[in-house]
Amino acid sequence: MPESKDKMGIVRHVAEIIIDELKLEDITPDTFNPEMDLVDELGIDSMDLATIALVLQDEYKIVIDEDDYPKLKTVRLICEYIEEKLAAKH
C-alpha cells in the first residue's frame, strides 16, 4: 500500500498510476491536473479505466465496483472514492 494516505499523496499516486498505465509521455504527476476529465480530455476508454481500477484495487486493498466506474472521471473523484473506501474499512 502506498505510504501516503493524505489527499495530496493519493492524488499524486493515482496520477502516477494513470501516467504509467496509459504510457503518457508529456505529463508528470506534478503537472497532472486532478480536475482533468479522463475520458473527454485524455481519451481513456472503458478498458483503460478497468485496468486502472484493478491497479488501484491492488494498491489500496479496496474493491471498486464496476458500477462505480462511470463516477471515476477525474483524479480528484478517484481520490475521493479511494478515501471513502479506506474510511469504510476502519
N, C-alpha and C positions, 0 to 999 in steps of 0.2 A: 504494500500500500504506500502511496506517496506520503512523504513525511509531513507535508504542509496541508493542513485541513482548513486554513483560513481562506476566506473568499478569494483573495488575490492569488494565493497558492493554487487553488483549484482551477481558477480561470487560466492561469499560466500552464498548468499541467494539461488541461483539456485542449488548449491551443497547441501545445507540443504534440499531443496525440493526433489531432486533426492534421497538422502540418506533416507529420511523419506518415500517417496512413494514406493521405492523399498526394504525397510527394510534392508538396507546394514548395516552389523554389524562391519566390520573391517575397515571402512572408516569414517573419520570425515571431516567436512568442511575444516579443516586446512591441512589434508593430501590428500584431493581430488585433483587430477591433472586436471586442466582445459583443458588440451590437450588430455586427455584420450578419446578414441573413445567409445562412449556409447554402440554402437551396437556390435562392434568387441571385445572390451576389457571387457565390463560389461555384455554383452549378453542381453541387453534390446530388447524387441520386439516392434512391432508397437502399441500394446495395451498399453504397459508401456509408450511409447512415447506420445500417445494420452492422457493418464492420466496426465502425467507431463505437457503437453501443456495446458490442461484445468486448472490445478492449477496455472500455470504461467499467464494465461489469467485473472483469478480471482485476483491474487496478484497484477499484474501490470496494470490492466484495459486496456488491449490491445487485439487485435484479432490476433490469429495465424492461418493463412490459412493452411488448411490440405495439400495443395500442397507444402507448405514450410517445412513440417516435415522432408523430407529427408536431408534438409540443416542443421538440428539441430543435428549434430553428436557429438559435444563436448560441454562442459560447456562454453568454450570461444566463440564458434559460437552462442550458445544460448544467451549469454550475449550481443554479438554484435547485434544480431537480436532484442533483447529487447530494446537496446539503440536506434536503428533505429526507432522502433515503437514509443518509447517515444518521440523522437525528432520530428517525423512527427505529433504528437498530438499538438505540441506547435507552 
